[in-house]
Structure formats: C-alpha cells, structure tokens
Amino acid sequence: MIVGYARTSTTDQTAGLDAQERDLARAGADRVYAEQISSVGKRAKLTEALAFLREGDALMVSKPDRLARSTAELLAIETDLSRRGVGLIVLSMGGERLDTRNPTSKLMLTILGGVATWEREIMLERQREGIAKAKGEGKYKGRKPTVAIQKAAIREAVAAGEKPTSLARRLGVARSSVYRMLETPL
C-alpha cells in the first residue's frame, strides 16, 4: 500500500494542500494523511501515517520539506521506515521521483537533502547580513508591535471588568500578551 502525507504550515495555504493531495493521488497513493500545521510542533497526522505503515508499504510525499524540518530528521525518518521494511517515495526531488527502495535513490535523497539544508542556511545567513546592514543604516525597525500599541485599551478593558482571556480572544492575540501589557508600565 502507498500512503501519502501532505502538509502545509498554515491553514490559509489550502491551495498548496489541495495540490499536494491531488499529486499524491495521481501518483498512486491509496490513502492520504493531510494536515495544516507548522513542522515545528507535533504533527498528529504524520504520526498516524507512520504508525499505519506496514512492511512492504511505502510513504509518499510531494517534497522532502513537507515531511521533515532538516536533513537529519529526513534521514532519521527514512532510516526508521527502511528498518521496518517500508519505502519512502518523494515525488519532486530535483525534478526526479525518488524511491528509497532503490539504493541509488537512497543516495540521492541523502545528497539532495544535504544540499537543501545548506541552501537554507546560506539564505538565512544572507538574510541576517541584510538585516544587520539595514539596522546599521537605520532602515530596519523590526516587526511593528501589535499588542503594545493597544496597551491603554487593554488596561481600560480589564479595569472595566473584562477578563484577560476573553479580551485576548476578542483582540486575536495570545493571553500571555494581554498579561504582559498589564504588567508593564505605561
């Protein structure tokens, strides 16, 4: 059985999730697990998909970054699958379809995963350099504060009897942000 896994980082990326699910189905996935969640937290559907897989099955993803946060995690997942007799199929890996049930594909997955990690680290390095330069020139101010500009309104609402939890929900901010604004001086 081929089990597909699709993931986008946020709930507003529905087109991306739909495209992944479509591509996985077209490529032969018998069952698809899909979720819209950051790769940083717990991925319940990935855990469910991995638990579902049996010897002789294959896990299929559209791209390696949909499955893992890093090369190390990607290789750890592939090692676990391989140990269990389960293959990993990546549909789009440098224009090629990789199937780790083939030794050459396993090698290519390792190499291209390493290149992807290197590419991301280089991009982040350039970004940090650009931010440092902009800060030095006084052009970069950072992200505009979202809760701090509402500090007075938050204090007034709480003084009028509104609970921090309902206030946070109404403003669309974290409850901890409301408490932080209550603790800081005006």
Backbone bond lengths (Angstrom), bond angles and torsions (degrees), N, CA, C in turn:
res aa  C-N    CA-C-N  psi(-1)  N-CA   C-N-CA  omega(-1)  CA-C   N-CA-C  phi
1 M - - - 1.447 - - 1.519 108.88 -
2 I 1.324 115.96 141.51 1.466 121.32 175.97 1.522 107.60 -105.55
3 V 1.329 114.74 122.04 1.460 121.77 -178.98 1.524 108.06 -109.79
4 G 1.322 115.89 124.38 1.457 120.73 180.00 1.517 111.34 -94.55
5 Y 1.319 115.76 151.53 1.464 121.65 174.39 1.522 108.09 -133.83
6 A 1.338 115.56 125.00 1.471 121.75 179.26 1.518 108.08 -123.80
7 R 1.354 115.91 142.17 1.457 119.58 179.34 1.515 110.55 -151.83
8 T 1.330 114.66 138.90 1.457 120.92 166.56 1.514 106.57 -122.68
9 S 1.325 115.98 157.84 1.463 120.58 -174.96 1.521 113.97 -76.34
10 T 1.332 117.11 -29.58 1.465 119.59 -177.15 1.518 110.78 -132.35
11 T 1.320 115.14 160.30 1.466 120.55 -177.27 1.525 112.85 -71.94
12 D 1.327 118.13 -17.34 1.467 118.73 179.43 1.534 112.62 -85.40
13 Q 1.313 117.44 4.01 1.467 121.90 178.55 1.526 111.02 -98.39
14 T 1.326 116.13 47.17 1.467 119.82 -176.15 1.525 112.54 -66.16
15 A 1.335 117.65 -36.40 1.461 119.80 179.29 1.525 110.76 -61.97
16 G 1.330 116.73 -40.92 1.462 120.86 178.56 1.517 112.09 -64.44
17 L 1.325 115.90 -40.65 1.471 119.88 179.24 1.525 109.99 -67.42
18 D 1.327 116.43 -43.48 1.468 120.80 178.34 1.520 111.01 -59.76
19 A 1.333 116.53 -41.90 1.477 120.83 179.76 1.523 110.73 -64.02
20 Q 1.327 116.95 -42.71 1.470 119.86 178.79 1.527 110.66 -62.25
21 E 1.335 115.94 -46.86 1.468 119.79 -179.38 1.534 110.42 -61.03
22 R 1.333 116.80 -41.82 1.464 121.50 178.34 1.528 110.56 -61.95
23 D 1.346 116.67 -47.30 1.467 120.62 -178.76 1.525 111.74 -63.44
24 L 1.316 116.97 -40.50 1.463 120.68 179.08 1.534 110.95 -64.57
25 A 1.335 116.00 -43.14 1.474 119.45 179.13 1.532 110.43 -64.11
26 R 1.321 117.09 -43.97 1.471 121.37 179.03 1.525 111.84 -62.28
27 A 1.332 116.36 -33.03 1.466 120.86 -177.99 1.525 112.06 -82.17
28 G 1.339 117.77 -2.69 1.454 120.31 174.10 1.517 116.70 109.59
29 A 1.324 118.39 11.23 1.470 119.46 177.96 1.523 109.64 -65.76
30 D 1.318 115.62 128.20 1.467 121.34 179.43 1.525 111.38 -80.16
31 R 1.307 115.32 -28.25 1.463 121.71 -177.94 1.525 106.93 -146.98
32 V 1.342 117.27 139.22 1.466 120.75 -178.92 1.525 109.90 -125.36
33 Y 1.317 115.32 129.03 1.465 122.67 172.63 1.517 106.09 -101.95
34 A 1.323 116.91 128.65 1.461 120.21 -177.15 1.521 110.36 -134.12
35 E 1.331 115.48 144.78 1.460 119.88 176.85 1.519 109.88 -153.25
36 Q 1.319 114.26 156.48 1.462 121.95 177.20 1.518 106.90 -118.28
37 I 1.323 114.41 94.43 1.462 120.71 -175.28 1.523 108.73 -157.85
38 S 1.298 116.66 148.57 1.459 121.03 177.04 1.523 109.74 -62.86
39 S 1.316 115.83 147.19 1.464 119.38 178.87 1.524 111.57 -71.71
40 V 1.336 117.22 -11.24 1.461 120.90 -177.86 1.524 111.85 -73.19
41 G 1.322 117.88 -38.34 1.464 121.16 -177.43 1.520 113.01 -85.95
42 K 1.318 114.94 -167.77 1.468 120.63 176.97 1.520 108.82 -73.58
43 R 1.306 115.53 133.28 1.461 121.39 179.70 1.527 107.80 -110.30
44 A 1.317 114.92 92.00 1.464 121.94 -173.37 1.528 112.34 -60.04
45 K 1.323 117.01 -42.14 1.476 119.74 -178.18 1.526 111.53 -69.85
46 L 1.330 117.51 -33.31 1.456 119.65 175.74 1.526 109.47 -65.98
47 T 1.317 116.02 -45.16 1.469 120.47 178.14 1.524 110.26 -58.47
48 E 1.331 115.83 -42.71 1.468 121.51 179.26 1.532 110.83 -64.13
49 A 1.323 116.60 -44.39 1.469 120.93 -179.97 1.525 111.00 -63.33
50 L 1.339 116.51 -44.79 1.467 120.14 -179.89 1.523 111.48 -63.35
51 A 1.330 116.43 -36.81 1.466 120.34 179.22 1.528 111.25 -70.81
52 F 1.321 117.48 -29.59 1.461 122.73 -177.94 1.525 112.20 -72.65
53 L 1.318 117.23 -31.57 1.462 122.21 -173.85 1.527 112.54 -63.80
54 R 1.318 115.84 139.60 1.466 123.23 178.62 1.526 109.67 -124.42
55 E 1.309 116.02 164.53 1.458 121.10 178.28 1.529 110.20 -51.95
56 G 1.336 115.43 132.83 1.463 121.26 -179.04 1.527 112.92 94.63
57 D 1.329 117.71 -15.54 1.469 121.97 177.51 1.521 109.84 -79.10
58 A 1.327 114.88 174.60 1.465 121.07 173.97 1.528 108.30 -141.42
59 L 1.321 115.26 141.61 1.460 122.22 174.00 1.521 106.64 -97.12
60 M 1.343 116.32 129.77 1.457 121.09 -177.55 1.530 109.37 -118.25
61 V 1.337 115.85 133.13 1.464 122.05 175.23 1.525 108.22 -131.20
62 S 1.333 116.03 157.00 1.465 118.78 179.47 1.528 110.95 -74.47
63 K 1.339 116.80 -41.79 1.464 122.58 179.59 1.522 108.49 -143.64
64 P 1.317 117.84 154.70 1.471 119.48 -178.24 1.527 113.61 -64.52
65 D 1.345 117.88 -29.60 1.467 119.09 -178.81 1.525 112.69 -72.40
66 R 1.312 117.61 -12.53 1.469 121.16 174.35 1.527 110.01 -77.43
67 L 1.329 116.15 -21.11 1.456 122.06 -176.69 1.524 112.89 -99.31
68 A 1.321 117.43 -39.91 1.467 120.58 -171.01 1.522 112.17 -136.67
69 R 1.338 114.87 154.52 1.471 122.52 179.15 1.515 112.67 -82.62
70 S 1.312 116.90 -25.24 1.459 120.77 -173.97 1.522 109.61 -150.33
71 T 1.321 114.68 168.11 1.467 119.48 176.37 1.519 110.17 -61.08
72 A 1.331 116.71 -41.07 1.465 120.27 -179.40 1.526 110.60 -60.04
73 E 1.338 117.18 -44.84 1.466 119.63 179.73 1.526 110.87 -67.57
74 L 1.331 117.05 -40.95 1.465 121.07 178.21 1.522 110.56 -58.38
75 L 1.332 116.20 -46.63 1.464 120.09 -179.01 1.524 111.64 -69.35
76 A 1.346 117.68 -32.36 1.466 120.78 177.08 1.529 110.04 -66.27
77 I 1.336 116.34 -42.03 1.469 119.84 178.04 1.521 109.90 -64.65
78 E 1.333 116.45 -45.13 1.468 120.13 -179.85 1.525 110.83 -62.97
79 T 1.332 117.81 -39.96 1.464 121.36 178.79 1.523 110.62 -62.99
80 D 1.328 116.61 -43.79 1.465 120.66 178.19 1.526 110.61 -62.17
81 L 1.332 116.51 -45.19 1.469 119.97 179.55 1.525 110.69 -62.11
82 S 1.329 116.28 -45.24 1.458 121.74 -179.22 1.529 111.20 -61.00
83 R 1.333 115.88 -42.81 1.474 121.25 178.56 1.523 110.96 -59.91
84 R 1.329 116.44 -33.34 1.469 122.33 -178.93 1.522 112.76 -88.62
85 G 1.343 117.19 1.02 1.466 120.51 179.98 1.522 112.47 78.19
86 V 1.335 116.39 27.27 1.463 122.39 -179.08 1.524 108.10 -114.31
87 G 1.325 117.17 136.14 1.454 121.37 178.86 1.517 111.62 -89.53
88 L 1.320 116.31 165.57 1.457 123.17 174.65 1.520 107.03 -125.20
89 I 1.327 116.16 125.22 1.459 122.01 178.55 1.526 107.77 -114.49
90 V 1.325 116.21 125.56 1.465 122.17 176.34 1.521 106.44 -114.56
91 L 1.339 115.71 117.74 1.462 120.03 -174.73 1.517 113.58 -69.07
92 S 1.315 117.81 -41.94 1.458 121.02 -174.60 1.519 110.16 -121.79
93 M 1.295 116.05 94.48 1.458 121.20 -179.69 1.514 106.44 -130.44
94 G 1.326 115.39 87.33 1.457 119.50 -177.34 1.517 112.16 66.30
95 G 1.327 116.59 33.52 1.459 121.62 179.08 1.518 113.61 85.68
96 E 1.294 117.52 -6.06 1.467 121.50 -178.81 1.520 110.99 -112.68
97 R 1.300 115.80 155.08 1.463 122.17 173.35 1.516 107.39 -95.57
98 L 1.346 115.16 124.50 1.463 119.60 -179.74 1.521 109.99 -107.75
99 D 1.297 115.34 139.07 1.460 122.12 177.57 1.524 106.83 -131.99
100 T 1.331 116.56 109.81 1.467 120.64 -172.73 1.521 114.13 -69.91
101 R 1.305 117.01 0.34 1.470 118.86 172.67 1.519 109.19 -75.47
102 N 1.336 116.16 -2.78 1.454 124.51 177.57 1.532 106.91 -114.20
103 P 1.327 120.01 127.08 1.468 122.04 -176.02 1.533 114.44 -58.46
104 T 1.324 118.09 -35.60 1.466 120.41 179.64 1.526 110.43 -66.48
105 S 1.318 116.70 -40.47 1.467 120.48 177.89 1.524 110.64 -64.55
106 K 1.320 116.35 -36.77 1.468 120.53 178.11 1.530 109.71 -61.98
107 L 1.330 117.38 -43.49 1.453 122.24 177.21 1.528 110.79 -62.87
108 M 1.319 116.62 -45.79 1.463 121.11 -179.14 1.533 111.33 -63.27
109 L 1.315 117.05 -37.34 1.463 120.96 177.72 1.525 110.11 -60.73
110 T 1.315 116.37 -45.00 1.467 121.32 179.49 1.526 111.03 -62.91
111 I 1.326 117.18 -46.75 1.463 121.51 -178.64 1.529 110.91 -65.27
112 L 1.332 117.13 -50.86 1.463 120.18 -176.93 1.528 111.81 -68.94
113 G 1.320 116.97 -31.61 1.470 119.89 174.48 1.518 110.51 -63.99
114 G 1.314 117.16 -41.03 1.457 121.77 177.58 1.523 111.54 -65.41
115 V 1.313 117.11 -40.55 1.462 121.36 178.13 1.527 110.04 -64.26
116 A 1.326 117.99 -41.72 1.466 121.67 179.29 1.532 110.83 -62.43
117 T 1.324 117.04 -41.03 1.467 120.71 177.81 1.524 110.22 -64.79
118 W 1.310 117.06 -44.71 1.459 121.79 178.85 1.530 110.28 -60.29
119 E 1.341 116.57 -44.98 1.457 122.26 179.97 1.527 111.00 -59.34
120 R 1.321 116.91 -43.37 1.468 121.26 179.71 1.527 110.64 -65.61
121 E 1.333 117.13 -42.69 1.468 120.41 179.22 1.521 111.64 -63.99
122 I 1.317 117.96 -38.79 1.466 122.19 177.40 1.526 109.35 -65.11
123 M 1.331 117.80 -42.65 1.456 121.58 179.71 1.527 110.44 -62.66
124 L 1.329 117.26 -42.97 1.461 121.01 178.98 1.531 111.35 -65.58
125 E 1.317 116.25 -37.00 1.469 120.75 177.80 1.531 109.98 -63.03
126 R 1.331 116.85 -45.56 1.469 120.97 178.13 1.526 110.59 -62.85
127 Q 1.317 116.08 -39.69 1.466 120.56 179.56 1.534 110.10 -62.41
128 R 1.332 116.65 -45.83 1.472 120.48 178.39 1.527 111.27 -60.70
129 E 1.338 116.01 -41.81 1.464 120.06 178.06 1.522 111.18 -62.41
130 G 1.318 117.05 -42.82 1.459 121.86 179.41 1.520 112.21 -63.86
131 I 1.318 116.20 -41.26 1.464 121.28 178.85 1.522 109.80 -65.98
132 A 1.340 117.26 -43.48 1.466 120.89 179.02 1.528 110.45 -61.32
133 K 1.328 117.27 -42.56 1.466 121.25 179.11 1.526 110.05 -63.67
134 A 1.326 117.44 -46.19 1.466 121.64 -179.51 1.522 111.09 -63.36
135 K 1.327 116.55 -38.99 1.473 120.06 177.07 1.522 110.16 -63.68
136 G 1.330 116.91 -43.04 1.456 121.88 179.35 1.519 112.37 -61.26
137 E 1.329 116.21 -31.38 1.464 121.46 179.22 1.528 112.10 -90.61
138 G 1.348 115.91 0.52 1.461 120.16 179.82 1.519 114.30 74.21
139 K 1.321 117.39 17.06 1.463 121.48 -177.66 1.524 113.09 -94.99
140 Y 1.319 116.95 -19.14 1.467 120.96 -176.18 1.516 109.06 -105.67
141 K 1.286 115.40 119.05 1.462 119.86 -178.78 1.526 112.05 -107.81
142 G 1.302 117.28 -4.41 1.460 119.95 -176.95 1.514 110.70 85.29
143 R 1.295 115.51 -177.77 1.454 121.05 -179.69 1.520 110.00 -69.34
144 K 1.314 116.83 138.82 1.455 121.96 178.39 1.529 108.65 -66.90
145 P 1.339 117.86 132.69 1.466 119.31 -179.80 1.532 110.72 -65.92
146 T 1.312 115.80 136.26 1.465 119.59 -178.12 1.512 112.03 -99.08
147 V 1.317 117.57 -37.09 1.456 120.95 -176.64 1.525 110.86 -93.77
148 A 1.317 117.64 -36.67 1.461 121.22 -175.76 1.528 111.99 -58.87
149 I 1.335 117.35 -33.79 1.466 119.42 -179.98 1.530 111.82 -71.45
150 Q 1.334 116.32 -13.18 1.466 121.36 179.34 1.531 112.22 -104.65
151 K 1.336 116.95 11.94 1.460 121.47 -174.05 1.533 112.47 -54.10
152 A 1.330 117.73 -48.94 1.467 121.27 -178.20 1.528 110.76 -62.68
153 A 1.334 116.53 -42.76 1.470 120.28 179.95 1.527 110.97 -65.57
154 I 1.310 117.04 -36.10 1.472 121.44 178.56 1.522 109.23 -64.86
155 R 1.317 116.21 -46.90 1.481 119.80 179.95 1.526 111.38 -62.68
156 E 1.322 117.18 -40.70 1.471 120.66 179.25 1.523 111.16 -64.21
157 A 1.331 116.84 -43.54 1.462 121.05 -178.22 1.526 110.54 -64.00
158 V 1.327 117.62 -42.66 1.468 121.30 179.14 1.520 109.95 -67.77
159 A 1.352 116.97 -40.08 1.476 120.60 178.07 1.529 110.88 -63.45
160 A 1.348 116.18 -29.38 1.465 120.73 179.02 1.525 111.98 -82.22
161 G 1.345 116.61 -1.51 1.461 120.03 174.87 1.521 116.17 107.98
162 E 1.333 118.09 -1.19 1.472 119.37 178.77 1.528 109.52 -74.14
163 K 1.303 116.27 135.21 1.462 122.07 -179.57 1.532 109.99 -75.16
164 P 1.340 116.87 141.80 1.471 120.31 -179.38 1.531 113.86 -54.82
165 T 1.324 117.02 -36.99 1.468 119.71 -178.84 1.521 111.12 -64.83
166 S 1.341 117.21 -46.87 1.464 119.17 -179.93 1.527 111.01 -69.90
167 L 1.332 117.43 -33.44 1.463 121.69 177.11 1.528 109.81 -64.05
168 A 1.322 116.46 -44.58 1.470 120.89 178.71 1.526 110.03 -60.54
169 R 1.315 116.86 -43.80 1.462 121.38 179.71 1.538 109.73 -62.10
170 R 1.335 116.54 -44.77 1.467 121.54 -178.39 1.534 111.24 -63.89
171 L 1.321 116.61 -39.78 1.465 120.77 -178.99 1.529 113.27 -82.81
172 G 1.329 115.96 -14.49 1.465 120.02 -178.71 1.514 112.99 73.75
173 V 1.348 115.78 35.79 1.463 120.89 178.98 1.524 109.11 -125.73
174 A 1.316 115.67 169.94 1.462 120.50 178.49 1.528 110.13 -72.12
175 R 1.303 116.69 145.03 1.461 121.86 178.07 1.526 110.68 -59.42
176 S 1.325 116.92 -37.48 1.463 120.83 179.08 1.532 111.14 -61.95
177 S 1.342 117.14 -32.50 1.464 120.41 177.67 1.521 110.87 -65.80
178 V 1.336 116.59 -39.90 1.465 120.64 177.97 1.528 109.44 -62.08
179 Y 1.325 117.06 -47.33 1.466 120.74 179.56 1.538 111.60 -62.17
180 R 1.343 116.04 -38.07 1.458 119.90 179.31 1.530 110.45 -63.91
181 M 1.323 117.56 -39.48 1.463 121.20 179.46 1.540 110.90 -69.20
182 L 1.325 116.15 -28.93 1.478 119.74 178.12 1.518 110.83 -73.86
183 E 1.341 116.96 -28.81 1.468 121.44 -176.64 1.532 113.06 -85.93
184 T 1.319 117.13 -25.48 1.475 119.27 -176.19 1.518 111.16 -83.77
185 P 1.326 117.31 145.90 1.472 119.75 178.87 1.523 111.01 -68.06
186 L 1.323 115.85 152.55 1.477 120.21 179.30 1.463 111.96 -63.26
